[in-house]
Amino acid sequence: MSLEPAYRACRAIAAEHGRTYFLATRLLSADRRPAVHALYAFARMVDDIVDHADQRLRAADSPESLDIFGQGPANELDLIEKQLRTALEQGAFAPQDTPDAAVPLLRARILSALADTVDRFAIDPEHFWTFLDSMRMDVPGAHHFRDRYATMAELREYMCGSAAAIGLQLLPVLGTVVPTAEAEPAAAALGEAFQLTNFLRDVAEDLDRGRVYLPTDHLAAFGVDADLLAHCRRTGHTDPRVRRALAHLIAINRDIYRTADPGIDLLNPEVRPAIRAAAALYAEILDRIEGSGYAVFQARAVVSTRRRLLVAGTELLASALIQRLPWHTP
């Protein structure tokens, strides 16, 4: 059974939804790219289930009204976990052209590609269960559901699965020059750095979904509460107190990037340019937020295509030079 259609589907998802990641992935060797696409596609699929669940729940009378019929989002994540466990046990979920009637073709392909990636790169499956546990925290009616985080420690508990676990999934694919365990703290930190950047960029969108992924105690220190955030969202104007809170959290975010940065040198030399490009481009989102006057309620902060291509091009040159160094083995 060919896995080409499965990996092709994952690549299409990464290209459409993960522009920064996809561009950075172009700097990786051809044998690593499909694995990164598979990991991204799985995370995106689960994230879409959670996001679509929000829409379905808003249309329903209550979370329980969906769960009664076995169609609730919490049940959906349980089903995904069961299907993934099956895929990992079998090495593939189902033949891509004739999937189980209960499993959509795209999902079968993603799970097949993921199972193959986990097997080829010996990724610890626990990282996927940790990821799914955090995703359940996003689902109303699910155990441990949260739409607010009182402290940074609580938020980090969520990010342990939603972000750090993804960094740990990627680590065996990227490879290291030290024992994997030595590189794991920095890989987890980089995942957290990316995730917190997303939270700062997407404050308005998250509010629309009834969520605040910024620690309440840090906001309160600047006089910011949920009502003030809602007011900013309605008016499109960032209150000075919110600007100060965002500046504070951006400083924390940059500190996490600094913590993660030395870990890039623990990766295989040929993958370092791709990870540096991804880290640089994501960190620049913080610059864009600051440059806009923290106008996160008016528009989503983005790094221009021209800038992304410039950074990627610089790292591509570095990658090409690395290929010629004596420690590189084709």
Phi, psi and omega in degrees: 000123181284138176264002182302314179298326180294311180291327177296320178296319179295321178297319180297321179295316180296319181294323183282321190251337184244067189301314181293313179298318183296318179296316179296325180296333178298341180276351180276162176292156186300330182284340181268331186304311182301324180295318178295321177298320180295317179296317179296314183298320178296313179299320180293320179300314180294318179299320178294323177300316180294315181295317179292330176298323177303315181295318180293322181291325178294332179276345182264164178290326182196162175304324183292332183293335175276320184294333180304323183264010178072017183248008182291157181298325178298317177296324180298317178293323175299319180295318178301316180297317179299317180294322179293318178301319177297316180298319181290326178290322185268344185086350176196154183278309182196156175306129188299330184270346179222064183291164173306142184301333182275354184244116179303150184303315182297318180297318179300320180293316179299315181294323178294314178297319180295315180300319178295318179297314180300318181292314185292325184253008177053049178281136180291118180300338180303330180295332179281324178291322176297318178299313181294325177298319178293322179297328177294334177294344179270353189257114176305135181093344179277158179296135179069020177302139176219139170241002175219153179230117188290326185222167175295328178298319178295317180296322179293330175299319177293314183293339176305322179265320186284338185227306182300320181297327179291321175300321180288329174296321184287332189305312179295333178289318182287323181084153183226161176261004176230168174307140186308320183301328180290333182269348186296317180302318180290322178297318178295320180296320179294322175300316178297319180300315177300315184295316180295325175299317176301315182298319180291322179289324191256026181307313184295313180298320180293323176299321178299335179263008177079024185232151173228113181259037174235136187298128184302319183292325177292320178295316183298329180298340179250013179079023183254132174227182184298323180296320180293320177298319179296321177298317178298322180294318181294320185269341184075010183250133179270112179299145180306324179295323178290322177301317180294321179295318179295320178300318178298314182289329175295321177297319177296317180300316180295327178295324178292320175301319179296323177296321183283332190304315180300336181293338180296327179287351177271351179277163174305137184307323185288343180262348185301318180302321181295317182288322176297321179296314180298316181295317181296316182292320179292319179297331180291341174300324177296320176299320181293321177298313179297317182296335180275001186076028180063036182278054183287348179267355179257317183207155179280126179291128181224155172266131185298154177301320180300316180293319180297319179293324179296312180296314180297321180295320178298315181289330177296320176297317178299320180297319180296322178293320180299323181301337184265353182285154188296336182277351181285133174240121184296000000 
